[in-house]
Amino acid sequence: MENKDINEFIFNLMNINFEQELVEKNINLFSKYISYINENYYYNPTYLSKFTAEYKTICENIKIRHEKVYIPIVDRIKAENKLLSKDICILLDGIFEVKNGKGEFRKFNKDVFFSEELVISFERTSDSYRFVKKFGVMESNGDKKDVSVNTNDILAYILDRIEEKQ
């Protein structure tokens, strides 16, 4: 899948209006439809239905991580001119790329959206170096997870690594 397709796919998941009963009904209807139009095809609708709870959770988690982690980091990076260089690429969780002050999903990895850590890697192509660091972003409070990111710590870490190499 191309990057544009991945980005669009994840944004669509993030912005879906999820109604579990409707999703289950549509999965069941679609499975029957395919079976009726193609006699050689049989698909058990209960197989897909068992993924609806995870699907709902992943849609919610994508939105939370994007709004509370990725966007604040992109906004903070935009405010720092040193990081708007064309040869600096910052990758959040291995899936969300920040380059020239813009962020975009590059891959899909469902495990990222259940992770309590943020993995930041960045590289500067002109100097050919790469750093990777993990930051905690989620804390569990019973059934609820609080998501937050300290953009100052992240920015300081990146700027320190860049200055080390200059």
N, C-alpha and C positions, 0 to 999 in steps of 0.2 A: 504494500500500500504506500502511495506517495505521501510526503509530509503534509501536503495540502489536504489530502483525504483524511489523514489521521487527525489533524487539527479540527477539521469540520466534524468528524465523527465524535470526538471528545466534547466539542462545544455543544453538539446536539444532545449527547447524553447528559451534559451538565444542565441544559435548559429544558429538559423534558418535563412535561406535566404528568407525573407518574400516578396512575390509579391502578393498584394491584389487580383488582377484579377485572378491569377492562383489559389489562395486559394478558391475564390468563385466558379470558374469553377470546381475545384475538389470536393468541397462540393456538388454541383449540380449533377455532374456525379456519385459520390458515392451514393447519395440518390436514384437516378434513378436505379443504378445497384442493390442496395438492394431490391428495389421494383420489379424489373424484375425477380430476382432469387427467391424471396419469395412473392408469390401472396397475402399472408396474411399481408404483411408489407406495410405500406404506411407512408412515412415520407416527410414532407413538406420541401424542400431545402431552402425556404426563412426563416425558423426559424433559422437555423444555420448561414445563411448568415448575419443576423443582428448582429452577434457577431464578425465579421471579423475586424472591426475598433478597438474594445477593445482588441482583440487578438493581433493585430499588436502592439498596445500601450504597452500591458503587456510584450510582447517579448522584446521590446526596453527598458522598464523600468527595467526588470530583469537584463539585461546586464549592464545597467548604474549603478544600485545599487550594483551589484556584483563587478564590476571593480573599482568604485569610493568610495565605502563604505566598503564592506566586505573584499576585498583583502587587502587594506591598513591597516585595523585593524589586520588581520591575520599576515601580514608582521611585523607590530609593536610588536605584541604579541610574535612572534618568536624571536625577538631581546631581549626580556626580560625574562631571565632565571627563575625568580620567577613564571612566569605564565605558564611554561611548565610542571608543576607538574601534575601528573596523576589524582589528586583528584580535580583539578580546571576545571570547565566546564563553558564556556562563551556562552551565547545564544544571538544572534543578531536578533531582531525583532520576537523572538519566533520561528524562522524557520531555522536559520543558526547557527550550533553548531561549536564552536572552542574548540578543546581539543588536548592537546599535540602538539600545534603549527600547527594543521591541521584544515581546515574548510570544512564543508559539510552541504548541505541542508538536513533538517530533516522533514520539513513539507512544504506544499504549502498553502499560504494565499494571494490571489490576492490583498487584501486591503493594504498589506504591501508595495507593489510596487507602490502604489499611495500616500503613506504617506510622509509627510514632516518631520517626526520625525524618529529617530532611537531609538528603545527601547533595552537597554542592561540589561540583567540579568545574574548573575553569581552565582555560588555556589561552595562551597568547601565542599566536602562530608565528609572529616574527621572531620570537625568542625560543620557540619550541619547548615550552614547559607546561606542566599540568599539575594541578593540586586538587586533592579531594578531601573533604571534611564533612563530618556528620554533625547536625544540630538537632536537638530535641524540639519538636513542634507540637506534640500532642501529650496531654496528660489525662489519664482516666480518673473520673470521679464517679464511681459506681457504673451505671449504664451509660453515662454521658461522657463524651470526650471534649475537652476544651482545646481548641486549636489556636495557637498564637506563634508569632515569629518575632524575634528581636532583630529587626533590620539593621540596627546600628552594629551589633556584634558581627553579623554577616558581612556587612560592608567593610568594617574594620579588618576582618580577616582577609578579605580579598585585596584590599588596598595594601595591607602589610606584605602579602606575598608578592604583589607587583613591585613594591618598593625594594624588596629584598633582591629582586632580579635586575634592578636597574643599576 
